[in-house]
Structure formats: C-alpha cells, structure tokens
Amino acid sequence: MADTAQTSPPPDRTDLPQRSAVRSLLRLWPFIRPVRARMGTAACVAILASCISLIIPLVLKWLVDGPVAERDPGGIWLGGAFLLLLGLAEALLFGLRRWLVARPLAGVEAAMREALYRHVQRLPVAFHDRWPSGQLLSRGTTDLQLLRMFFTFPLTFLLVNGVTILVGAVLLMVQRWSLGLVLLAPLPPLMVLCSVFEAKYGRAARQAQDQVGDLTTVVEESVLGIRIIKGFGRHRSQARSFRKLTHALRTSELRKARLLAWILVFITALPEIAIGGALVLGSLQVADGALSAGTLVAFLSTALALRWPVESIGFLLAMSNEAATATDRYFEVMDEPAVEESSTGRDTGDVAGGDVRGGGIRAGGVGDGDIRAGDVGDGGIRAGNDPPTDTPDPHVPAAPGTGGLVFSGVEFRYPDAPPEAPPLLKDITLHIRPGETMALVGATGSGKTTLTALVPRLYDPTAGRITLDGRDLATLSRDEARALVAVAFEEPTLFSATAAENVLMGGEGAQDGDLRRALAVAQAEEFVDALPQGSATQVGEQGLSLSGGQRQRLALARAVVGRPRFLILDDPLSALDVHTEALVEAALRRALAGTTALVVAHRPSTVLLADRVALLSGGRITAVGTHHQLLRDNPEYAVLMSGEGESAR
C-alpha cells in the first residue's frame, strides 16, 4: 500500500495584490518576438485601413461643398467612385491584416502550449502532489485560447483604435475646434471609468478562470472515478457538487457581464450625447452662415467614424484583462522551479519557465510566422530539439567494491510539511549489495513508498546521500538515474496506447525480443496474446479495459523490459491470484539474478523473493536480516508477518 504524502492544494491567488495588466502582458513578449515583423506589418495595415475611414469624411466634405453645391453630376460620380474605391481598399486591408496574423498566432499558441507541457514534465513530483490536474489542464487549454484571442484582436486594435482616435481628434480640431472640444469632452470621465472598470473586471476574470480550473478537476475526477461513483451510487451527490461549482462559475460570469454592461452604457452614452450636442451647435452655425454644410457633414462623419474605436474600448479592455489574468495563471506554472541538469549531471534550480534567457523564443527557422516551441536557450525557447543526454550503459558492471545501492544517513520531509513536523525518514542507513534483492517491510504509513521514491529521484533527500554502484545519486542527472533504475508502483498507471507501447516505455531502445521477455517475466504473455490485436491492442485510458491484475503485470513488464541495473518494486504482486503470483515470483527470481532490487513487501510470499529483509519503523531502519532471522528475533516483524507467517515458513 502506498504511503500518503503530505500535500496541500495550490495557494489561493485570488487574494494577491492586483498586478498591472500591462506588466503581465509584457511577459508574453518572448513568445511574440519571433513573429513581431508580421504582427507589426499587420498593425500598420490595420492603422492604414482605419485612417482610410477618416479620409472618407473629407471626400464627403468636398462632394457637399463642391459638386453637390454646384450641381455637377460628373463631380458627383467621381466622388462616388472615389468613395467606393476607399471602401474597397479599407475592406481589403482589414482582410490582409487577418491573413497576416492567422498563421503566426496559431504558432504562438502552439509554442506556449508545448513550452507549458514540457515544463510540467520537468517539474518535481512535489509540485504535482499539491496542484489539481484540472488547474493545469485549464491553463493549457482555456487560458491559452484566451491569449490567442488577445493576440488576434485586442493586441492589435488597442494600438489601431488608439491611433485612430488620436488622428480623428486632430481632424476634428482642425475642421472646427469649438465642435471638437464638445466631442472630446467625454474623454476624461471615460478614462477614469475605464480605470475603475479595469481593476474590478480583472479580479472578476481571475475568479472565473480559477473556477473553470476547479470545474475541470471535478469533471476529470468524475470520469476517471466513474466506477466508484456508480458502485457506491454517488451520482446524485456528485451532480450536486458539480451543480454548486457551475452555479458559482455562473455567478462570476454574470458579475463580469454586469461590469461590462455598466461600462458599455457610459462608453456608448457619453459620446452619443456629445455627438448630439455637436450636431445642434453645428446646425446653428450652418444656419448663421458661420460653417459650411460640407464641413458639418465631414465633421459629423468623422465623429461617427470614431464611434466604434471609442465604444470598443470597453470590450477590448475586458478581453485584455482576461488575457492578463490568463498570462498570470500561465506563468504561475512556468515560474515554478523545475529541475535543470547541468553538464556535470548535478541538478540546479530551473529559471522561471517564462523568463527565457536572451529575451525571446528562438523558433528554429521561423519563417512567415511559423513557431516551434522548445527548450530554454540563449535565444529563448527552441522547438523540441533537446541535446541528447549522455547516459551510462545500465548493463556495464560496476567497478569492484563500489557496487550496490547504499543509503547513508538519509533524511526526508515533504516540502509542504509544517516546519515543526519531524521528518518522515530519519537517518536511513542501508546497504543493498550488488545483485542482491532486499525486501522492505513496515507498517502502513511508515514511509516505505517514500523511501523507494528517492532512488529514481522522484524526490530528493533533504539530508544524507544515496549512491548507485558508488556514484552519488545527486551527481547523476535524472536521465542517468532513470536509465539505471526502473520502478513498478503498486498502483499501475497505463496510458491510452497499445499494450506493447506501455511496456516498451520502460526501456529506451527496447525491441520486440525485450518485449516478449518482459511479458514472460510478468506472466502477461497469455492474456496479451489473447487481446483482439495482441500486443498492438489499445488498452484505453488508465488501462481500465484490463483487470487490476493484468494492469499490474503490464506495469511489472514495463519495469523489467529495459534490464535495469537497479529495480524498485512497490508491492508489485498485490492484485494477483495465488497461482499467478507463484508463477511471477519464479520468473522474477530468474530476472533478478543480476539485478540489485529493493522490493516493498506486505506478504511473506513477496518477502521470500528477497535475500534479506529491512524493517522500517518510526522512519528508521530498525532491523536487517533474513526472513527467518527476523521472524525469530524481532517481535514487530513477526506481528507484521503474522497470519501468513507460518504458512510462509
């Protein structure tokens, strides 16, 4: 039985001080940098298109004051043709802008998603212990979709509309400064209102996006645990829990909608009032002869052309704040320190995933907006081209006198454990000789699984050291450590792949012959061959199309397929029947003949696989000996083995 780690949920970040949306969005620059040329070109094209819309009122002024006033049909047709050409040019330019950004922005999203996935794979197990998977899924899907929408529209049009409003304001003031002042009067109160809206909407967006992550977690857990839910008839209570979360999310979304509606009322109403005032004042000036009709038409047409840039401020700010919140959530994961291996193999803390060195993503041949995400380098994030890590051949024997697995004064506490709590493992000192199989026995919760997790470096000890064939584990990269060590967990995890792919995952470069040998050791050949497509059969998500014993045997085959020098087995036979267990034990004895193995055992039948037994009690190794010696001399061990102990002897 696996020991339970001390974990806690990810910190509640909704109470953190509100960050500047601009500062958050600036962190996206390394991802935008490879496509900045196309993005800049697209922005220039959009600005040109918007400026064309401001030229149309000037053409109208010429038409009204010229050909219309002079009753010149030829001039009217010319002006109409010119207006048609301007409209077509505006439409074509906006279409060109969309074409320019579509492909590179899809690449940016793919780059960010791949960078997040690769970073999550490098994060320590302690991170995954405390972060719900739904929160990670929502950051890799929903949040990145929000960012793509931001790149596609608000990122460009915040600039385009800002330039359009500025140019339009200049034209208004040039045409008639008194009317221009009337139209520009709403700008100061609108700026204040937008500032207040931005702060409130940012908090509401953060709450809603966190709730989406919680909802994703519940859905995922419900799907994976559907057998438990149905078996215990808990579908109604699960539905109530889900409904409660959806109602909370609905409340947050409605709050966002109310805020957006509130700001849109003011953004729409104030400019409309100003246009109405300018229309009345301008009409009086035309009646008095102080202003030409063409100038008034041009002035009002310019004002109407500015309506959309002004009215769009509300939802552009809303989308930008959602994007800023999505950026914060994305970098909360990317900023978690991963384990980065140096050239010497010793681990160092990874830089924050988003703080790429050199100021950007190196897209590895980016052309016309194509981006391939990848590792952190001097240019930024490169596309999945990690240099191969040199790993030792796990089958090369160790130097004489240096072999085996040695724990020297090892201590461990979980990262989330309270500071005053004692360490889970204390002064673990144990030597497993080369080729020896050691059984690890202890009461539930004694730390057996935690101790075995230190060997493949799922966790690192907080004190002491572990050596593999005389090499300090801390000086080995994780790739090297995992080339030497294979693990079979008590709870087998299979992937949505074929039976063969699940097994071969345990050995780099393993071939069909290794697959057949591993299946034979795990006594899995018969049931695998009986599958509809044999070893090429898809086993389904979590391998739930198989029985518990079948999943456990495939996991055991995965552990031995690569012929590891060190093998860690966490109660690998718990789901097997007595007959199959005996066959697997016999095959394991042969397979472990040249392998240094540590086996977590709860039953005497599993203990008898081992040459010696170590008793873990109170976080310490309290006794080491053969099974019969400990049964005779250690009362605690005898109690643990009671019930089956006599039959085992």
N, C-alpha and C positions, 0 to 999 in steps of 0.2 A: 504494500500500500504506500502510495506516495506521501511524503511528508508535506504538510501545508506550509507554504511560505507566508511570511508576514507581509501583507500588501495593503495598499491604500489606493483609493481612486485618484485620478489626476486632480491637481489642485483646481478649485473653483476660481476661474479667471474673470468671472463677471464682476467681481468686486475690485479689480485692479483699476488704478487711475486711468482715465480716458487718454489714449495716446492720440497724437496728431495723425489724422488720416493721411496727410501728405507725407509725413515721415514714414508711415507704414508702407505706403505705396511706392516710395522711393526704393524700398528693399527689392522691388521687382526688377530694378534696372539691369542686374546681371543677366536676367533671362531675356529682357528686351534688347539688350545691346547687340546681339548678332543680327537682328533684323531692323536696327534703327534706321538704316538707309531707306528701306521700303516704307517703314512707318512714317518717317519724315516726309518722304515723297507723297504718301497718301494724305498726310495732314496738309501739305502745300496745295495738293489738288483740291481738297475739301475747302480750304480757305479761298482758293480761286473761284470755286463754284459759288460759295456764299457771297463773295464780292460781286459776282455777275448779277446776283439777285438784287444787289444795291445799285447796279447800273441801270436796271430796268426803270426805276422811278425817274431817272434823269432823261431817259428816252421819252417817257410819258410827258415830262415837262416840255420837251422840245416839240412833241406832237401837239399838245394842247395849245401852247403859246405860238406855235408856228403853223403847220399845215391845217390844223383844225380851225384856228382863229382866222386864217387866210383862205379857208375853204379850198385847199389844194389837194385834190384826190390823189395825184401822183405822190405827193409827200406822205399822205396817209398810208398808201400802200407800201411805200418804202419803210416807213416807221413800223408798220405791222410786220413786214418781213424781217426787219432787224430784231424786233421783239421775239419773233418765232425762233430765229437763229440763237438768240441769247438763251431762250428757254431750253432748246435742244442741247446747247453747249453745257448748260448747268446740269441737265439730266445725265449726259454722257460723262461728265467729270465726276459726279457722285457715283455712277456705276463703276468708273475706273478706280475710284478710291476703295470701293468694296472689293474689287478684284485684287487690288494690291495687298490688302491686309488679310484676306481669307486664308491663303496657304501658309504664310509665315506664322500667323497667330495660332493655327492648328498645331504647328510645330512647337510653338512656345508652350502650349498646354501639354503636349506630349512630353516635352523636355522636363517640365515641372513635375509631371506625374511620375516619370521614370526616376528623376532625382529623389523624389519622396520615397518611392518604393525601395530604391537601392539604399537609401539612408536608414529606412526602417529595418532592413535586413541587417545592417551593421550595428543597430542599437543593442545594448546589453539586454539580457533576459529580464533584469530587474525593471527595465522600462516597461516591457510588455506585461509584467506582473501587475502593474498599477494602472495601465491605460486600457480602458474598454476598447475592444476591436471596432465597435461601431463608430467611436470618435475618430479613429484612424481612417475608417472607410469614408466617412463623410468629408474628411479633409482631402482625401484623394479623389473624390468624385464631385460632390455638390460644391465644395469651395472652389475647386479648380474650374468648374463650369461658370461660376460667378466671375472668376478672374478672366476667363476667355471673353465673356460678355463685356466686361470692363475694357479689355484691350480693343475689342471690336468697335465699341461705340463711345462710351463716356471719355476714354482716354484721349481720343481724337477730338471729340466735339466740345469738350471743355475748353480746349485751345481754340478750335474753329469758332465757336459761338462767342468766346471772349473777344477774339479779333473782330468778328462781325459786329458786335455791339460797339466796340471802340470806333471802328471805321464809320458805322452808321451814325454814332453820336457826333462825329466830326462833320459828316454831311448835313445832319440836321442843323447844327450850329451855323454852318456856312450858309445854308439856304435861308434860315430865319432864326436868329439867335433867341429872340423872345419866345417863339413857339418851341424851340429846342429846350429852353430851360423848363418850360411846362412839362414836356415829355420826360425829361431826365430827373424831375423832382422825386419820383418814387424810388430811385436807385438807393439812396442812403437808408431809408427804412427797410427796403428789401434785403440789403446786405446784413443788417442787424438780425432780421428774421431768419435769414439763411444760416447765420452763425449759430443761433439758438437751435434751429432745426437739426443742423448737422450733429451737434452734441447729443441731443435726445435720440435721434434716429440711429446713431452709431451704437448706443447702448442697447436699443431695442433689437437691432440687427444681430449683435453679438449673442444676446439671449436666445433669439430664434435659431441661430445656426448651431449653438450648443445643444438646443433641444432636438434639432434634427439628428445630431450625433447620438443622443440618448435613445431616440426612437429607432435609429438604425441598429443600435446594440440590441434592443429588445427584439426586433424582427429577426436578427441573425440568431440570437439565442433560442428564440421560439422555433425557428426552422430546424436548427441543429438538435434541439431537445424535444422534438415533436413526439418521440416515443414515450418520454417521461410524462409530457403533458397529457397525452391520450391515456397512458397507462394508469395515471392517478386521477383522471377525469378533471384536470385543472384547466380545461379550455375556457370555462366561463371566467375564472379568476384572472387568467392571462388576458382575456379580452377586456376585462375591466381595467387592468393595469395599462393595457395599450390605449384604451379609450381615454384614460386620465392623461397620458402623455400627449395624445393627439389634441385633446382639448386645451392643454397648456400651450402647445405649439400654435393652435388656432388663435388663442388669446394674444400671443405675441405677434402673430402676423396681422391680426386686426389692429393692434396698437400701432404697428408700422403703417398700416393703411390709413389710420386716423391722422397720424403725424403728416403723412404725405398729402392727404386731402386738405389738411389745415394749411400747409404751406402753399399748395396749389391755388387755394382760394385767394390768398393775398397776392401771389405772383401773377395770377390772372386778372384780379380785380383792379389792383392799383394801376398797372399800365393801361387798362381799358378806360379807367376814369381819366387818366392823363391824356389819352388819345381823344376822348370826348371833349375835354377842356380845350385841347389844341384845335380841334375841328371848329368849335364855336368861336374861339378867338380868331382863328384864321379866316373863317367865313365873314366875320365882321370887318376884318382888314381888307378882304377882297371887295366887300360892298363899299368900303370907304375909298377904294382905289389905291390903297397902300401896298397891296400884294396882288400879284397876277394869279389868275386861276390855275395856270400851269404849275406855278411854284407851289400852290396849296396842294394840288394833286400829287406832285412829286414828293412833297413833304409828308403827306399822309401815306402815300405808297411806301416811302422809306420806313415810316413808323410801323406800318403793317408788316413790312418785311422783317422788322426786328421783333415782332411779337413772338415768333417761335423760338428764336435764341433766348429771349428773356423767360418765356414760360417753360422752356425745357430745363432751366436751372434746377427746378425742384427735383425732377426725377433723375437728372444727371448727378446731383448731389447724393440722392438716395442710393443710386447704383454705385457711386464711388465709395460711399461709406460701407456698403455691403462688401465691396471688393477689398476695402481696407481691413475690415473685420476678417474676411476670408484670408487675407495676407497674414494677419496676426496669427490666426489659427494654423495656417500652413507652417509658419516659421516657429511656432511653439514646438512642433515636432522636429523641424530641421535644426533648431538650435540645441536640441538635446545632444549632449556629447556622445558621439559614437566612439568605437574603438578603432583607432587608425594604427596600423602596424608600420613601424619604421623599417629601414633596410636591415637592421640588426635583428629584427623579429620582436623587439620589446615594444609593448603597446604604449601608445601615447593617447591623450585625450584628443578626439577629433575636434577640429574647428566647427563652429556652428555651420550647419548644413547650408545656410543661405549666405554666410559671409565668405563667399568664394574669393580666393586669392587672385590678384591680378585684375580684379574689377569686372569680371564678366564671365559669360559662358563661352567656352571655345567649342563651336558647334562642329568641328571636324569636317571642314569642307562645306560650310554653309553657303549656299547659293540660292538666290531668289527666295530667301525666307525659309529654306529647309533647315530644321534643327534636329540634332540628335543629342539627347541628354547624356550625361555621363559623369565621370568622376571629377573630383576636385583636382585641379592642376594649376600651373602658373597662369593659365589664361582663363580659368574658371571651370565650368562643368563641361566635360567632354563626353562623347557618346560611347558608353558601354565598351570601352577599349582598355580595360584594366591590364596593366602589365602582368604577365604570369608570375605567380609567386613560386619561387624555388622551394620545393618540399622534399624532405628526405624520403628515400625508398623505405616504406614501412617493413619490408621483409629483410633488410640488411641487418644482420645480428649486431648487437651492441658490443662495445669493447669489453674484454674480460674484466669482471669485478665491478662493472658500473651499471649492470642491468637491473631491471625490475622497476616497480612503482613504489616510491618512497614518500610518505607524508612526514614532515619534520616540523613539529610544533605548530601545526596548522590551526588557525582560529578563524571563525567566520560568523558574521552577523549580517542580517539582511539590511540593505540600505535604508529601508523605511522603518526599521525597528526603532523604538524610543531610545534616546541616548542612555538612559539609566538601565535599560534592559540588558541582562547578561548575554554574551554571545551564545549562539545556538551550538557551535562546535568550539571546544576548548582544548588546546594542547594535544591535537591529534598526532600521534607518532605511531607509524605503522610501516612495515616493510613487506612488500609482496615480491617474492623472488622471481627471477626470470622464468617464464613457463609455468609458474605456479597459479593455481586457482584458489582465491581466498573468498570465503563466504562472509558476508557482513550481516550480522543479526542484531536486532534490537527491538524494543517496544515501539508501538506506533507513536510517531511524533518525536522519536529520538534523534532524527537528523540523518537517517541513512541515505535517503534520496538526495538530500542537500550535499552530503559528502561526496556521493558519486558524481554530482553535477559539477564539482570542482575539477574533475580530471579532464573532461573535454572543454573546459573553460567556458561553460555556460555562466558560471560565476567565478570570480577570482577571490582567493582567501584574503581576509583582512589582516592576517599575520601568519608568519611561518612560510614554508615553501614546499612545493611538490616537485619531485624530479621523475623524469621518464628516462630510464636507461642512463642515469647520471646527468641528464640535461635538465636544467632548471626550467620548469614549465613556463615561468614568467618571461623567459628569454625567447620562447618559441612564439611565432605568430600563430594566430588561430588556425590558419590554413595548415601549418605544420602540425599543430596539436591534433587537429581533426583528421589528418592523414595517418597519424599514429594510433588514434583512439576511435573506437566505434561504440555506439551505445544502443541498447534496446530498452525502451521505457516500459513500465508496467502498463500504462495506458497507450496502446499503439495508435499512432496517427498515420493515416494513409491519405493520399491526395487523389484528386479527380484525374486519374491517369490509369494506365494499364497495370496489371499485376507485375509484369516484368519491369516497367519503369519505376514502380515503387520500390522494388527490391534493388535494382541497379543504382538507385540514388545513393546507396551506401558505399559504392566503390567507384572512384574515378577511373574510367577506362576499363571497367569490368566488362567481360564478354559473355556470350551465351553459355560457355562452359562454366564460368563462375556462377552464372545464374542457376544452372542445373545443380551444381554442387551445393549452393546455399539453400536451395529449396529442399534438397535431400537432407541436409543437416537439420532443417526446421520441420522435417516430415510434412512438407507442404506440396510435394510433387503431385501426389494423387489428386488432391482437391483442385489444384491449379490446372492440371491437365483436363479435369472434368468440366471446367468452366466452358461456356459456349465457344469462345475463341482461344481457349487455352490461356497461356501467359499474356496474350495480347488483348484479353478481356478488360474492359473498363470496369473498375471496382466501385465507381461512384464516389460522391462527396463523402469524406471521412471513412470510406470503405464500408459504409453501412449496408451494402448489398451482401456483405460477408458476415459470418458469425463471429462472435468475440474471439473464439479460439483460432479461427482462420486468420483474422486480422493480427493476432498476436504472433502467429507463426510467420506471417509475411514480414512483420517487424523484426523478428529474430533473424530471418534470412537476410534482411537488409543490413543487419549488424555484422553478419559474418561474411557477406559476399566479397568484401574487399580484403579479406585475410589480414585483419588489423593486427598490429603487434600487441596492442592493449585492448581489452574488451570489457565493457561495463554493462552488466545485465541487472536491471532493476526488477526482480521477481518476474522473470520472463515467461514462467510456465503457469501463472495463476489461473488462466482461463482454460487450461487443457484438462481433458479427462485423464483418468489414471493410466489407461493403456497408451494413449498418445504421449503422455508425459514421460513414460518409461522409454518409449522409442526415441523421443527427442533427447532425453538425458544420455542415452547410449551414444547417439550421434554427436552430442556436444562434447562428451568425454574425448572422442577422437578428434574433433575440431579444435579443442582447447589444448591439445597436447603440446603445441609450441607457442601458445599464446599466454601472456600474463593477463589474468582475468580477475575482476572484482565483481562478485555476484551478491546482490541483495536477496536474502532468503527469509521466508517466513515458515517454511515447512521443512521437516527433516529430509524429505525426498530431494529437495533442492540443495540442502546443505551437503548431502552426500556427494554432490558433484565436485566439492571443493577438497583441496589437500588440507587446508587449515581453515579455522573459523575465527573471526574477530567479533567480540561483543561490544556494541556501542551502547553506553548507558550514561545518562546525565551529560551528554555532549562530549564524552571521553571514551577512548578505547580502554575498557577495564579488564579485558582478558583476551588472550590469543592462545589457540591450541587446536588440537584435532577435535572432531565432533565428540568422540567417546571420552576424551580427557575432560572437556568442559561439562559434559553430562555428569561425569563422576565428581568433579571438583568444584563446579560453580552452580550454586542453587538458583541464581537468577536465570542462567541459561537453561537449566533443567526445567524451570517453570515455563519459559518461552517455548520449549520443545515438547512440553507435556501434552498428553493426548495421543500424539503420533510418535512420541519418542520411543516407546517400547517396540512398536512395530518396525520403526526405522532401524533399530538395533537388531 
